[in-house]
Amino acid sequence: MTTLDMTSVRHDFSEIANRVIFASERVCVRKNGKKAFAFVPIEDLELLEILEDKLDVDAAKVALKRGKFTDIETVAKKLGI
């Protein structure tokens, strides 16, 4: 993965975007010397979202098995809706 500073990204945004889009390159952006965010191909983002959804489902299944959950009516009552 390529790491660039914010100034470089600002000046070369179109070139960097094309590298991400067409070469599937991942680009990490630093701000004040610290990694701040990344540009990734949309396929990578979609895969991350699938993995996140799977983790959420797995966690929900564990909570249901352990009986550690709050039903929707209780949540609504606590929120006053």
Distance bins in CASP14 RR format, pairs under 12 A and 6 or more apart:
PFRMAT RR
TARGET T0000
AUTHOR 0000-0000-0000
RMODE 2
METHOD distances of the structure
MODEL  1
1 19 0 0 0 0 0 1 0 0 0 0 0
1 20 0 0 0 0 0 1 0 0 0 0 0
1 24 0 0 0 0 0 1 0 0 0 0 0
1 25 1 0 0 1 0 0 0 0 0 0 0
1 26 1 0 1 0 0 0 0 0 0 0 0
1 27 1 0 0 1 0 0 0 0 0 0 0
1 28 1 0 1 0 0 0 0 0 0 0 0
1 29 0 0 0 0 0 1 0 0 0 0 0
1 35 0 0 0 0 1 0 0 0 0 0 0
1 38 1 0 0 1 0 0 0 0 0 0 0
1 39 0 0 0 0 0 1 0 0 0 0 0
1 40 0 0 0 0 1 0 0 0 0 0 0
1 41 0 0 0 0 0 1 0 0 0 0 0
1 44 0 0 0 0 0 1 0 0 0 0 0
2 8 0 0 0 0 1 0 0 0 0 0 0
2 9 0 0 0 0 0 1 0 0 0 0 0
2 12 0 0 0 0 0 1 0 0 0 0 0
2 15 0 0 0 0 0 1 0 0 0 0 0
2 16 0 0 0 0 1 0 0 0 0 0 0
2 19 1 0 0 1 0 0 0 0 0 0 0
2 20 0 0 0 0 1 0 0 0 0 0 0
2 23 0 0 0 0 0 1 0 0 0 0 0
2 24 0 0 0 0 0 1 0 0 0 0 0
2 25 1 0 0 1 0 0 0 0 0 0 0
2 26 1 0 0 1 0 0 0 0 0 0 0
2 27 1 0 1 0 0 0 0 0 0 0 0
2 28 1 0 0 1 0 0 0 0 0 0 0
2 29 0 0 0 0 1 0 0 0 0 0 0
2 30 0 0 0 0 0 1 0 0 0 0 0
2 35 0 0 0 0 0 1 0 0 0 0 0
2 38 0 0 0 0 1 0 0 0 0 0 0
2 39 0 0 0 0 1 0 0 0 0 0 0
2 40 0 0 0 0 0 1 0 0 0 0 0
3 9 0 0 0 0 0 1 0 0 0 0 0
3 16 0 0 0 0 0 1 0 0 0 0 0
3 25 0 0 0 0 0 1 0 0 0 0 0
3 26 0 0 0 0 1 0 0 0 0 0 0
3 27 1 0 0 1 0 0 0 0 0 0 0
3 28 1 0 1 0 0 0 0 0 0 0 0
3 29 1 0 0 1 0 0 0 0 0 0 0
3 30 1 0 0 1 0 0 0 0 0 0 0
3 31 0 0 0 0 0 1 0 0 0 0 0
3 33 0 0 0 0 1 0 0 0 0 0 0
3 34 0 0 0 0 0 1 0 0 0 0 0
3 35 1 0 0 1 0 0 0 0 0 0 0
3 36 0 0 0 0 0 1 0 0 0 0 0
3 37 0 0 0 0 0 1 0 0 0 0 0
3 38 0 0 0 0 1 0 0 0 0 0 0
3 39 0 0 0 0 0 1 0 0 0 0 0
4 10 0 0 0 0 1 0 0 0 0 0 0
4 11 0 0 0 0 1 0 0 0 0 0 0
4 12 0 0 0 0 1 0 0 0 0 0 0
4 13 0 0 0 0 0 1 0 0 0 0 0
4 15 0 0 0 0 0 1 0 0 0 0 0
4 16 1 0 0 1 0 0 0 0 0 0 0
4 19 0 0 0 0 0 1 0 0 0 0 0
4 20 0 0 0 0 0 1 0 0 0 0 0
4 25 0 0 0 0 0 1 0 0 0 0 0
4 26 0 0 0 0 0 1 0 0 0 0 0
4 27 1 0 0 1 0 0 0 0 0 0 0
4 28 1 0 0 1 0 0 0 0 0 0 0
4 29 1 0 1 0 0 0 0 0 0 0 0
4 30 1 0 0 1 0 0 0 0 0 0 0
4 31 0 0 0 0 0 1 0 0 0 0 0
4 33 0 0 0 0 0 1 0 0 0 0 0
4 35 0 0 0 0 0 1 0 0 0 0 0
4 36 0 0 0 0 0 1 0 0 0 0 0
4 37 0 0 0 0 0 1 0 0 0 0 0
4 38 0 0 0 0 0 1 0 0 0 0 0
4 39 0 0 0 0 1 0 0 0 0 0 0
5 11 0 0 0 0 0 1 0 0 0 0 0
5 12 0 0 0 0 0 1 0 0 0 0 0
5 16 0 0 0 0 0 1 0 0 0 0 0
5 27 0 0 0 0 0 1 0 0 0 0 0
5 28 0 0 0 0 0 1 0 0 0 0 0
5 29 1 0 0 1 0 0 0 0 0 0 0
5 30 1 0 1 0 0 0 0 0 0 0 0
5 31 1 0 0 1 0 0 0 0 0 0 0
5 32 0 0 0 0 1 0 0 0 0 0 0
5 33 1 0 0 1 0 0 0 0 0 0 0
5 34 0 0 0 0 0 1 0 0 0 0 0
5 35 0 0 0 0 0 1 0 0 0 0 0
5 36 0 0 0 0 1 0 0 0 0 0 0
6 12 0 0 0 0 0 1 0 0 0 0 0
6 13 0 0 0 0 0 1 0 0 0 0 0
6 16 0 0 0 0 0 1 0 0 0 0 0
6 27 0 0 0 0 0 1 0 0 0 0 0
6 28 0 0 0 0 0 1 0 0 0 0 0
6 29 1 0 0 1 0 0 0 0 0 0 0
6 30 1 0 0 1 0 0 0 0 0 0 0
6 31 1 0 1 0 0 0 0 0 0 0 0
6 32 0 0 0 0 1 0 0 0 0 0 0
6 33 0 0 0 0 1 0 0 0 0 0 0
6 34 0 0 0 0 0 1 0 0 0 0 0
6 35 0 0 0 0 0 1 0 0 0 0 0
6 36 1 0 0 1 0 0 0 0 0 0 0
6 37 0 0 0 0 1 0 0 0 0 0 0
7 13 0 0 0 0 0 1 0 0 0 0 0
7 29 0 0 0 0 0 1 0 0 0 0 0
7 30 0 0 0 0 1 0 0 0 0 0 0
7 31 0 0 0 0 1 0 0 0 0 0 0
7 32 0 0 0 0 0 1 0 0 0 0 0
7 33 0 0 0 0 0 1 0 0 0 0 0
8 15 0 0 0 0 1 0 0 0 0 0 0
8 16 0 0 0 0 1 0 0 0 0 0 0
8 27 0 0 0 0 1 0 0 0 0 0 0
8 28 0 0 0 0 0 1 0 0 0 0 0
8 29 0 0 0 0 1 0 0 0 0 0 0
8 30 0 0 0 0 1 0 0 0 0 0 0
8 31 0 0 0 0 0 1 0 0 0 0 0
9 15 0 0 0 0 1 0 0 0 0 0 0
9 16 1 0 1 0 0 0 0 0 0 0 0
9 17 0 0 0 0 1 0 0 0 0 0 0
9 19 0 0 0 0 0 1 0 0 0 0 0
9 20 0 0 0 0 0 1 0 0 0 0 0
9 27 1 0 0 1 0 0 0 0 0 0 0
9 28 0 0 0 0 0 1 0 0 0 0 0
9 29 1 0 1 0 0 0 0 0 0 0 0
9 30 0 0 0 0 1 0 0 0 0 0 0
9 31 0 0 0 0 1 0 0 0 0 0 0
9 36 0 0 0 0 0 1 0 0 0 0 0
9 37 0 0 0 0 1 0 0 0 0 0 0
9 38 0 0 0 0 0 1 0 0 0 0 0
9 39 0 0 0 0 1 0 0 0 0 0 0
10 16 0 0 0 0 1 0 0 0 0 0 0
10 29 0 0 0 0 1 0 0 0 0 0 0
10 31 0 0 0 0 0 1 0 0 0 0 0
12 18 0 0 0 0 1 0 0 0 0 0 0
12 19 0 0 0 0 1 0 0 0 0 0 0
12 20 0 0 0 0 0 1 0 0 0 0 0
12 27 0 0 0 0 0 1 0 0 0 0 0
12 29 0 0 0 0 0 1 0 0 0 0 0
12 39 0 0 0 0 0 1 0 0 0 0 0
13 19 0 0 0 0 0 1 0 0 0 0 0
13 20 0 0 0 0 0 1 0 0 0 0 0
13 27 0 0 0 0 0 1 0 0 0 0 0
13 29 0 0 0 0 0 1 0 0 0 0 0
13 39 0 0 0 0 1 0 0 0 0 0 0
14 20 0 0 0 0 0 1 0 0 0 0 0
14 21 0 0 0 0 0 1 0 0 0 0 0
14 22 0 0 0 0 0 1 0 0 0 0 0
15 21 0 0 0 0 0 1 0 0 0 0 0
15 22 0 0 0 0 0 1 0 0 0 0 0
15 23 0 0 0 0 0 1 0 0 0 0 0
15 25 0 0 0 0 0 1 0 0 0 0 0
15 27 0 0 0 0 0 1 0 0 0 0 0
15 39 0 0 0 0 0 1 0 0 0 0 0
16 22 0 0 0 0 0 1 0 0 0 0 0
16 23 0 0 0 0 0 1 0 0 0 0 0
16 25 0 0 0 0 1 0 0 0 0 0 0
16 26 0 0 0 0 0 1 0 0 0 0 0
16 27 1 0 1 0 0 0 0 0 0 0 0
16 28 0 0 0 0 0 1 0 0 0 0 0
16 29 0 0 0 0 1 0 0 0 0 0 0
16 38 0 0 0 0 0 1 0 0 0 0 0
16 39 1 0 0 1 0 0 0 0 0 0 0
16 40 0 0 0 0 0 1 0 0 0 0 0
17 23 0 0 0 0 0 1 0 0 0 0 0
17 25 0 0 0 0 0 1 0 0 0 0 0
17 27 0 0 0 0 1 0 0 0 0 0 0
17 39 1 0 0 1 0 0 0 0 0 0 0
17 40 0 0 0 0 0 1 0 0 0 0 0
17 41 0 0 0 0 0 1 0 0 0 0 0
17 42 0 0 0 0 0 1 0 0 0 0 0
18 24 0 0 0 0 0 1 0 0 0 0 0
18 25 0 0 0 0 1 0 0 0 0 0 0
18 27 0 0 0 0 0 1 0 0 0 0 0
18 39 0 0 0 0 0 1 0 0 0 0 0
18 41 0 0 0 0 0 1 0 0 0 0 0
19 25 1 0 1 0 0 0 0 0 0 0 0
19 26 0 0 0 0 1 0 0 0 0 0 0
19 27 1 0 0 1 0 0 0 0 0 0 0
19 39 0 0 0 0 1 0 0 0 0 0 0
19 40 0 0 0 0 0 1 0 0 0 0 0
19 41 0 0 0 0 1 0 0 0 0 0 0
20 26 1 0 0 1 0 0 0 0 0 0 0
20 27 1 0 0 1 0 0 0 0 0 0 0
20 28 0 0 0 0 0 1 0 0 0 0 0
20 29 0 0 0 0 0 1 0 0 0 0 0
20 38 0 0 0 0 1 0 0 0 0 0 0
20 39 1 0 1 0 0 0 0 0 0 0 0
20 40 1 0 0 1 0 0 0 0 0 0 0
20 41 1 0 1 0 0 0 0 0 0 0 0
20 42 0 0 0 0 1 0 0 0 0 0 0
20 43 0 0 0 0 0 1 0 0 0 0 0
20 44 0 0 0 0 1 0 0 0 0 0 0
20 45 0 0 0 0 0 1 0 0 0 0 0
21 27 0 0 0 0 0 1 0 0 0 0 0
21 39 0 0 0 0 1 0 0 0 0 0 0
21 40 0 0 0 0 0 1 0 0 0 0 0
21 41 1 0 0 1 0 0 0 0 0 0 0
21 42 0 0 0 0 1 0 0 0 0 0 0
21 43 0 0 0 0 0 1 0 0 0 0 0
21 44 0 0 0 0 0 1 0 0 0 0 0
22 41 0 0 0 0 1 0 0 0 0 0 0
23 39 0 0 0 0 0 1 0 0 0 0 0
23 41 0 0 0 0 1 0 0 0 0 0 0
24 39 0 0 0 0 0 1 0 0 0 0 0
24 40 0 0 0 0 1 0 0 0 0 0 0
24 41 1 0 1 0 0 0 0 0 0 0 0
24 42 0 0 0 0 1 0 0 0 0 0 0
24 43 1 0 0 1 0 0 0 0 0 0 0
24 44 1 0 0 1 0 0 0 0 0 0 0
24 45 0 0 0 0 0 1 0 0 0 0 0
24 47 0 0 0 0 0 1 0 0 0 0 0
25 38 0 0 0 0 0 1 0 0 0 0 0
25 39 0 0 0 0 1 0 0 0 0 0 0
25 40 0 0 0 0 1 0 0 0 0 0 0
25 41 1 0 0 1 0 0 0 0 0 0 0
25 44 0 0 0 0 0 1 0 0 0 0 0
26 35 0 0 0 0 0 1 0 0 0 0 0
26 37 0 0 0 0 0 1 0 0 0 0 0
26 38 1 0 0 1 0 0 0 0 0 0 0
26 39 1 0 0 1 0 0 0 0 0 0 0
26 40 1 0 1 0 0 0 0 0 0 0 0
26 41 1 0 0 1 0 0 0 0 0 0 0
26 42 0 0 0 0 0 1 0 0 0 0 0
26 43 0 0 0 0 0 1 0 0 0 0 0
26 44 1 0 0 1 0 0 0 0 0 0 0
26 45 0 0 0 0 0 1 0 0 0 0 0
26 48 0 0 0 0 0 1 0 0 0 0 0
27 35 0 0 0 0 0 1 0 0 0 0 0
27 36 0 0 0 0 0 1 0 0 0 0 0
27 37 0 0 0 0 1 0 0 0 0 0 0
27 38 1 0 0 1 0 0 0 0 0 0 0
27 39 1 0 1 0 0 0 0 0 0 0 0
27 40 1 0 0 1 0 0 0 0 0 0 0
27 41 0 0 0 0 0 1 0 0 0 0 0
27 44 0 0 0 0 0 1 0 0 0 0 0
28 34 0 0 0 0 0 1 0 0 0 0 0
28 35 1 0 1 0 0 0 0 0 0 0 0
28 36 0 0 0 0 1 0 0 0 0 0 0
28 37 1 0 0 1 0 0 0 0 0 0 0
28 38 1 0 1 0 0 0 0 0 0 0 0
28 39 0 0 0 0 1 0 0 0 0 0 0
28 40 0 0 0 0 1 0 0 0 0 0 0
29 35 1 0 0 1 0 0 0 0 0 0 0
29 36 1 0 1 0 0 0 0 0 0 0 0
29 37 1 0 1 0 0 0 0 0 0 0 0
29 38 1 0 0 1 0 0 0 0 0 0 0
29 39 1 0 0 1 0 0 0 0 0 0 0
29 40 0 0 0 0 0 1 0 0 0 0 0
30 36 1 0 0 1 0 0 0 0 0 0 0
30 37 0 0 0 0 1 0 0 0 0 0 0
30 38 0 0 0 0 0 1 0 0 0 0 0
31 37 0 0 0 0 1 0 0 0 0 0 0
31 38 0 0 0 0 0 1 0 0 0 0 0
38 44 0 0 0 0 1 0 0 0 0 0 0
38 45 0 0 0 0 1 0 0 0 0 0 0
38 48 0 0 0 0 0 1 0 0 0 0 0
39 45 0 0 0 0 1 0 0 0 0 0 0
40 46 0 0 0 0 1 0 0 0 0 0 0
40 47 0 0 0 0 1 0 0 0 0 0 0
40 48 1 0 0 1 0 0 0 0 0 0 0
40 49 0 0 0 0 0 1 0 0 0 0 0
41 47 0 0 0 0 1 0 0 0 0 0 0
41 48 0 0 0 0 0 1 0 0 0 0 0
42 48 0 0 0 0 0 1 0 0 0 0 0
42 49 0 0 0 0 0 1 0 0 0 0 0
43 49 0 0 0 0 0 1 0 0 0 0 0
43 50 0 0 0 0 0 1 0 0 0 0 0
44 50 0 0 0 0 0 1 0 0 0 0 0
44 51 0 0 0 0 0 1 0 0 0 0 0
45 51 0 0 0 0 0 1 0 0 0 0 0
45 52 0 0 0 0 0 1 0 0 0 0 0
46 52 0 0 0 0 0 1 0 0 0 0 0
46 53 0 0 0 0 0 1 0 0 0 0 0
47 53 0 0 0 0 0 1 0 0 0 0 0
47 54 0 0 0 0 0 1 0 0 0 0 0
48 54 0 0 0 0 0 1 0 0 0 0 0
48 55 0 0 0 0 0 1 0 0 0 0 0
49 55 0 0 0 0 0 1 0 0 0 0 0
49 56 0 0 0 0 0 1 0 0 0 0 0
50 56 0 0 0 0 0 1 0 0 0 0 0
50 57 0 0 0 0 0 1 0 0 0 0 0
51 57 0 0 0 0 0 1 0 0 0 0 0
51 58 0 0 0 0 0 1 0 0 0 0 0
52 58 0 0 0 0 0 1 0 0 0 0 0
52 59 0 0 0 0 0 1 0 0 0 0 0
53 59 0 0 0 0 0 1 0 0 0 0 0
53 60 0 0 0 0 0 1 0 0 0 0 0
54 60 0 0 0 0 0 1 0 0 0 0 0
54 61 0 0 0 0 0 1 0 0 0 0 0
55 61 0 0 0 0 0 1 0 0 0 0 0
55 62 0 0 0 0 0 1 0 0 0 0 0
56 62 0 0 0 0 0 1 0 0 0 0 0
56 63 0 0 0 0 0 1 0 0 0 0 0
57 63 0 0 0 0 0 1 0 0 0 0 0
57 64 0 0 0 0 0 1 0 0 0 0 0
58 64 0 0 0 0 0 1 0 0 0 0 0
58 65 0 0 0 0 0 1 0 0 0 0 0
59 65 0 0 0 0 0 1 0 0 0 0 0
59 66 0 0 0 0 0 1 0 0 0 0 0
59 68 0 0 0 0 0 1 0 0 0 0 0
59 69 0 0 0 0 0 1 0 0 0 0 0
60 66 0 0 0 0 0 1 0 0 0 0 0
60 67 0 0 0 0 0 1 0 0 0 0 0
60 68 0 0 0 0 0 1 0 0 0 0 0
60 69 1 0 0 1 0 0 0 0 0 0 0
61 67 0 0 0 0 0 1 0 0 0 0 0
61 68 0 0 0 0 0 1 0 0 0 0 0
61 69 0 0 0 0 0 1 0 0 0 0 0
62 68 0 0 0 0 1 0 0 0 0 0 0
62 69 0 0 0 0 0 1 0 0 0 0 0
63 69 1 0 1 0 0 0 0 0 0 0 0
63 70 0 0 0 0 1 0 0 0 0 0 0
63 71 0 0 0 0 0 1 0 0 0 0 0
64 70 0 0 0 0 0 1 0 0 0 0 0
64 71 0 0 0 0 0 1 0 0 0 0 0
69 75 0 0 0 0 1 0 0 0 0 0 0
70 76 0 0 0 0 0 1 0 0 0 0 0
70 77 0 0 0 0 0 1 0 0 0 0 0
70 78 0 0 0 0 1 0 0 0 0 0 0
70 79 0 0 0 0 0 1 0 0 0 0 0
71 77 0 0 0 0 1 0 0 0 0 0 0
71 78 0 0 0 0 0 1 0 0 0 0 0
72 78 0 0 0 0 0 1 0 0 0 0 0
72 79 0 0 0 0 0 1 0 0 0 0 0
72 81 0 0 0 0 0 1 0 0 0 0 0
73 79 0 0 0 0 0 1 0 0 0 0 0
73 80 0 0 0 0 0 1 0 0 0 0 0
73 81 0 0 0 0 0 1 0 0 0 0 0
74 80 0 0 0 0 0 1 0 0 0 0 0
74 81 0 0 0 0 0 1 0 0 0 0 0
75 81 0 0 0 0 1 0 0 0 0 0 0
END
